[in-house]
Amino acid sequence: MNHSFFCPCPRGMEAPLAEELAEIAQQSPTLKIHNQVPGGVHCSGKLSDAWRINLHSRIASRVLLRIAHGSYLNENDIYDLTLAQPWEDWFSVDHTIRVDLTAIKSPLKSLEFTTLKIKDAVCDRFREQFNKRPSVNTKTPDMRIVGFLDQRNYTVYLDTSGEALFKRGWRLDTGDAPLRENLAAGLLRVAGWKPGMTLFDPMCGSGTILIEAAQMLAGVPPGARRAFAFEKFHEFDAEQWLNIKGAFKIHPFPSTPSIFGSDISGDMIVMTRANLQRAGVMFDIPLKQIEAQEIKAPSDVPGILLTNPPYGERIGVRGDSTIDTDEMAQAFFSAFGTTLKQRFAGWSVFLFTADLTVPKMLRLKEARKTPFFNGALECRLFRFDMVAGFNRRESAKPAASKTTE
């Protein structure tokens, strides 16, 4: 039996996700990719295709199984459609549940009240069938039921993922502002990085970008080290899941490093090493404690520099706390821009930031800027092409001129 699925993702990552899902679909003749919409991608296939997406997608936030879809005028219509669904075919009354609801241009006055109506409908369905209702657990539910409302239509989904897919199962330690794993993976794809290409993150924090790249290089699926909600479904076939999970092959270890990282903080370097180990990366990723302004190209082969630079107080990890944050950012990015010009000729530099003044502070003209959202925060992925010749011009200037244009 075929099912409809919706794979939400960080806003701005819809096209990279559709591209990734098309690659996953090459492993399955039944998985079909349909349209992109703001916030995700629709697809369809057998239930096992949802398992496959959960295992292999680095960009999707979840894989939602569509249970029902219909028009509505009020909360009672939503209750009735939810009540009519055979929830007992999917999970047990003894499983805990959570209900989430999102809406775009819905005329309903209270989403909180509507969420309660959806929860009541699921519970009433079980009460009618078994004279017992499932308990609600908002923190670690067995089953997540997701409603979506537009102006006229209501769709209710059963979440096959459980915890969000960016939770790969390896992260224990993070920095002050960790980049979500699925966003890091999407940025790598948009930057054009592929396994084997040189990659450098000079402000690596807890190592998210490096780990995503290293797992791709190793051939380790992002979902290999975690559990999923679909494993608790009534229709779950454990043997088939083990076959899907066991079908991937670990790639041979690279003979020479191609992924490199550094950070101003020694604690972050220690954390990144521990996170790499927990993520199953068994080959060497050279890491160095150094200020970003002092870095040099880690490889003779130009590649991609991709980083999520610090902002605000994070810039001054070892700085003077009495210095104004804006002045600190200006000085930091000015020096970093000089370093890029002098030492990274031939590289493609990608900076992911919410600060739209970064190109001006770097004194570099971006080749491209792509909007993405990090949660609710609007960001840009700036691309700078470091053409050969920057370094000769910069080094010919007197030292004092490095801070002016």
Protein Blocks (a to p, Z undefined) as FASTA:
>chain_A
ZZdddddddehilmmmmmmmmmmmmmpmkbccddddehiacddddfklmmmmmmmmmkbm
bdcddfbdcddfbfmlmmmmmmmpcfklmmcfkbccddddddehiabfblklmmmmmmmm
mmmmmmmmnopacdddfklcfbdcdddddfkbccddddfklpafklnolambdcfbdcdf
klmmmmmmmnopaehiacddfblonommmmmmmmmmnopafklmcccfklmgmklcfklm
mmmmmmpccddddfbdcbdcddfblklmmmmmmmmmmnopabdcddddddfklpccfbfb
dcdddddddehjllmmmmcfkbcfklmmmmmmmmmmmmmmmmmghiacddddfblklmmm
nopacfbdcdddehjbccddddddddehjlmmmmmpcfklmmpZZ
